[in-house]
Structures are given as structure tokens and as C-alpha cells.
Amino acid sequence: MRLEALGWLATAVFASSYLFRGQAALRRIQAGAACLWMAYGAAIHALPVVAANAIVAAAALWSSWPKRRPEG
């Protein structure tokens, strides 16, 4: 796969996340897109792209899991 194609795939996956109604699904798709962007960033040796998308992926995954409410 050409590097440019990987970048376009990451863009398409991220854009498609807005087609999902559920917040958890939207965020998990965005996390997947961020992982594709990390691969793209690594391939072009762009550490800021890798770092920024690692943060985005982690935040998207963390916020997609249901939070436990304390019993009371």
C-alpha cells in the first residue's frame, strides 16, 4: 500500500465515524482511525503525528467504555 493511500484510508475511517449514532461506536472508530494515522506517521517518520494520535486513540478508547457508578 502506498503511504498516501494509508493517509487517505485514515481520513476515510475518521470521517465515517460520524455516521455512527452511538457515542461508543463513534469513539472506537475514531480510535481505529487514530491508529491508522499513527502507522502513517511512523511510516513518514513524523513523531508529532504518532504522539498526537496516540493521545487521541487513548482518549477515544477510554471515553468509549461505560463508567461504573459508585453504589450508594
Contacts in CASP RR format, 6 or more apart in sequence:
PFRMAT RR
TARGET T0000
AUTHOR 0000-0000-0000
METHOD contacts of the structure
MODEL  1
MRLEALGWLATAVFASSYLFRGQAALRRIQAGAACLWMAYGAAIHALPVV
AANAIVAAAALWSSWPKRRPEG
1 9 0 8 1.000
3 40 0 8 1.000
3 43 0 8 1.000
3 44 0 8 1.000
6 36 0 8 1.000
6 39 0 8 1.000
6 40 0 8 1.000
6 43 0 8 1.000
7 36 0 8 1.000
7 37 0 8 1.000
7 40 0 8 1.000
9 36 0 8 1.000
10 33 0 8 1.000
10 36 0 8 1.000
10 37 0 8 1.000
10 39 0 8 1.000
10 40 0 8 1.000
11 33 0 8 1.000
13 29 0 8 1.000
13 32 0 8 1.000
13 33 0 8 1.000
13 36 0 8 1.000
14 29 0 8 1.000
14 30 0 8 1.000
14 33 0 8 1.000
14 34 0 8 1.000
14 37 0 8 1.000
16 29 0 8 1.000
17 25 0 8 1.000
17 26 0 8 1.000
17 27 0 8 1.000
17 29 0 8 1.000
17 30 0 8 1.000
17 33 0 8 1.000
18 26 0 8 1.000
20 26 0 8 1.000
20 29 0 8 1.000
23 64 0 8 1.000
24 64 0 8 1.000
24 65 0 8 1.000
24 66 0 8 1.000
25 64 0 8 1.000
27 60 0 8 1.000
27 61 0 8 1.000
27 63 0 8 1.000
27 64 0 8 1.000
28 60 0 8 1.000
28 61 0 8 1.000
28 64 0 8 1.000
30 56 0 8 1.000
30 60 0 8 1.000
31 56 0 8 1.000
31 57 0 8 1.000
31 60 0 8 1.000
31 61 0 8 1.000
31 64 0 8 1.000
32 57 0 8 1.000
32 60 0 8 1.000
34 53 0 8 1.000
34 54 0 8 1.000
34 56 0 8 1.000
34 57 0 8 1.000
34 60 0 8 1.000
35 53 0 8 1.000
35 57 0 8 1.000
37 49 0 8 1.000
37 53 0 8 1.000
37 56 0 8 1.000
38 49 0 8 1.000
38 50 0 8 1.000
38 53 0 8 1.000
38 54 0 8 1.000
38 57 0 8 1.000
40 49 0 8 1.000
41 47 0 8 1.000
41 49 0 8 1.000
41 50 0 8 1.000
41 53 0 8 1.000
42 50 0 8 1.000
END
